[in-house]
Amino acid sequence: MNIYFSGSIRGGQQDTELYKELIDYLKQLGTVLTEHIGSKTIDTSISDQEIHDRDLQWVFESDIIVAEVTVPSLGVGYEIGRAIEMNKPIICLYRSINGKSTSAMIRGCSNLKCFEYKNIDDAKLILKEQFKTINMDWKDISYLKEGSPVQTKAHKCLKELNIFDLLKEYNPVLTGTIPLGISTKSSDLDIACRYFDADRFENYLEMHYGRQTNFTVEQKEKAGYWIVVAKFIYQEFKVEIYGALFPVASQNSYRHLQIEHRILELLGDKFKQQVVKLKQEGLKTEPAFAQLLEIEGDPYQQLLKLETATDSEIITMWNA
Ligand SMILES: O=c1[nH]c(=O)n([C@H]2C[C@H](O)[C@@H](COP(=O)(O)O)O2)cc1CO
């Protein structure tokens, strides 16, 4: 796994030693492409344009961006913005100094995860917990092959439909409950995609899947977003391909998948069985999680808030 560590240089180098400690820790989790940020020696042999182009190429090659954003830096802010455009997972870490927090454009951005920490041990714990979820590559569906009978069947159908090759440019990810192993008989095969041109995406879906049983495709507004939804039946599965204009990683179905996966990993089989039981009784997935964790309010929104909770906070929510 390639990691792009981002930290202030010309914005101020007072935290360089801390960056070095973070980089050393990240080296245990993957390959850090930007080790130079942990050193005060500035390479003057390359031009600003070379730095810019090299670093953007590294952002592109990274699987994750970790940014320490306590010292305000134009370069770090710019890298984060470009990484969001590239649909990369981003973790920002900051310390409040003299009551001063970090920019609202970072803390308030739903395309990244922002954590406040106090010391290096805190930061390491946050990184350890976050990397556990991020390491799961949902784009590669081979994990289904070794799974439950329904997961193996899903794998076979998705291969036969060639969904992940045909829709490659739309960045498809299987979401919903089948990847999590908590599906019931009525669970769909949900595929989340990102389009850049809704009409083109709709036509493409029609061209490739229009002959499938009960095929329908429509464009509509949902919760303020313009979406394209194609549905059809394939063998025993209802397939739903869903496209929106924004990156899959920031779509709610994907974010729910990630947080639910993390909760299931943390709370184990007993919790999983309770979720399945509530679903069999007719509850939808997110309301089932919310009921068991005693979360009040809109379960779809409230579950997303757990993205920045620590493992121990999540564990204490469940009184088995
Ligand atoms: O010499 C450099 N090398 C380099 O890699 N950078 C990149 C990596 C850092 O994450 C970020 C720091 O930006 P700034 O220098 O504006 O604080 O920019 C920035 C500079 C100098 O701006």
The ligand as an SDF file (V2000), in Angstrom:
LIG
                    3D

 22 23  0  0  0  0  0  0  0  0999 V2000
   10.0130   21.4100   -1.1470 O   0  0  0  0  0  0  0  0  0  0  0  0
    8.8430   20.9620   -1.0920 C   0  0  0  0  0  0  0  0  0  0  0  0
    8.6210   19.6330   -1.2760 N   0  0  0  0  0  0  0  0  0  0  0  0
    7.3820   19.0920   -1.1960 C   0  0  0  0  0  0  0  0  0  0  0  0
    7.2320   17.8810   -1.3500 O   0  0  0  0  0  0  0  0  0  0  0  0
    6.2770   19.9110   -0.9130 N   0  0  0  0  0  0  0  0  0  0  0  0
    4.9170   19.3450   -0.7930 C   0  0  0  0  0  0  0  0  0  0  0  0
    4.8240   18.2160    0.2090 C   0  0  0  0  0  0  0  0  0  0  0  0
    4.1120   18.7870    1.4070 C   0  0  0  0  0  0  0  0  0  0  0  0
    3.0490   17.8870    1.7970 O   0  0  0  0  0  0  0  0  0  0  0  0
    3.5530   20.1180    0.9740 C   0  0  0  0  0  0  0  0  0  0  0  0
    3.9800   21.2670    1.8320 C   0  0  0  0  0  0  0  0  0  0  0  0
    3.5310   22.4760    1.3010 O   0  0  0  0  0  0  0  0  0  0  0  0
    4.0850   23.9200    1.8150 P   0  0  0  0  0  0  0  0  0  0  0  0
    5.4800   23.9650    1.4200 O   0  0  0  0  0  0  0  0  0  0  0  0
    3.1650   24.9070    1.1370 O   0  0  0  0  0  0  0  0  0  0  0  0
    3.9230   23.9140    3.3160 O   0  0  0  0  0  0  0  0  0  0  0  0
    4.0020   20.3320   -0.3560 O   0  0  0  0  0  0  0  0  0  0  0  0
    6.4620   21.2570   -0.7800 C   0  0  0  0  0  0  0  0  0  0  0  0
    7.7240   21.8110   -0.8440 C   0  0  0  0  0  0  0  0  0  0  0  0
    7.9320   23.2740   -0.6670 C   0  0  0  0  0  0  0  0  0  0  0  0
    6.7680   24.0280   -0.8760 O   0  0  0  0  0  0  0  0  0  0  0  0
  1  2  2  0
  2  3  1  0
  2 20  1  0
  3  4  1  0
  4  5  2  0
  4  6  1  0
  6  7  1  0
  6 19  1  0
  7  8  1  0
  7 18  1  0
  8  9  1  0
  9 10  1  0
  9 11  1  0
 11 12  1  0
 11 18  1  0
 12 13  1  0
 13 14  1  0
 14 15  2  0
 14 16  1  0
 14 17  1  0
 19 20  2  0
 20 21  1  0
 21 22  1  0
M  END
$$$$
